[in-house]
Amino acid sequence: MVRLLYTEKNGKGAKKGYGSIKFNSVVFKNVSYVKGLQHNLISISQLFEVGYEILFNKREGKVVDQKSVTDLTTSQQNDIYVLDMFSTGKNFHCCFFC
């Protein structure tokens, strides 16, 4: 199970519910919905727990499955690895790896 952790612009926010988000072939489960959310955090340790490998270099990060297939690619922006979920045409926010 991969959980998506949230932060909010002002640091506090009430959780309004939980659900799942599928992005490429990765399913994030137990995702908290926080009203007013500005950004998301993806826990690298939780990706490890379900069998993914995370590879980082100076420009990007890759989430690789057990068959060595790259499921997610992130770009490095201002010392943070960012997953652009807007480019899919779906209504997702930007995610940061922590």
N, C-alpha and C positions, 0 to 999 in steps of 0.2 A: 504494500500500500504506500503510495506517495501522497503526502499532504502538502498543500500549498499554504504557507504562512503569510499573513498580511501585515503591513504597516499602513498607517494612515497619516496624512499630512500633519495633523495636529497631535498625533501620538495616541489619541483615544478614539474609540469607536465601538458601538454596540454590534455584536454579532447578530445578524438577523436570520441566519440559516446556514445549512451545509449542503454541499452537492459534489458533483464530479465534473471535471473539465477534461476533454480529450483534445490534445494538441499533437498533430502528426500521429505517431503511434503510441505516445505516452499518455496514460490516463492518470490524472491527478485526482485522488480520492480524498474525501473528508475536507473539501475546500470550504473555508469559512467565508460567508458573504458579510462584508462590513460596509455599512452605508457610508458614503463619502470617501471611499477608498481611492487613493491616488496611485499607489504602486503595490506590487506583489513581491514576495520573497520566496524563492525555491530553496528548500533545504537540501544541500548536497549530501549530507549524511543519510537522509531518508532515501535519496536516489540510490546510494550505495547499498542500503538495506534490502532493496528489491532487485538487486543484481545489475544495476547500471554501472558503467565506468565513466568517469569524468576526466577529460583531457583538456588542459589549459596551455596556451602559449601566450605570447605578448599581445596578439591581435584577436584571438577568439577562444571560445570554449566549446567542447563537443560532448554530448551525452551519447554514449555508445552502448548498445544492448549486448547481451551475452553471445550473439552471433557476429559481433564486430560490425554491426550496421549502425551508422550514425543516425540517431533519431531526432536530435535537436542540435542546432548550432547557434551559438551566441556570439555577439561582437563585444569587444572590449571598448568601453567609452568612459573616459575620465576615471580610470582605475577601477571600474565596475563592469562586470560581465552582464550584458543586457540581452534578454530574449525578446525580440520584437514580435508580439502576438497580434499586432495590428495588420501586418502584411498579409495575413490569411484572408482578410475580408470579413472576419468574424469580429464581434464586439468584445475583444479581450483587451486588457491593459498590458502595459510593459511589465516584465518580470526581471528581478535582480537575483543573482545567485549568491547565497550566503553559506 
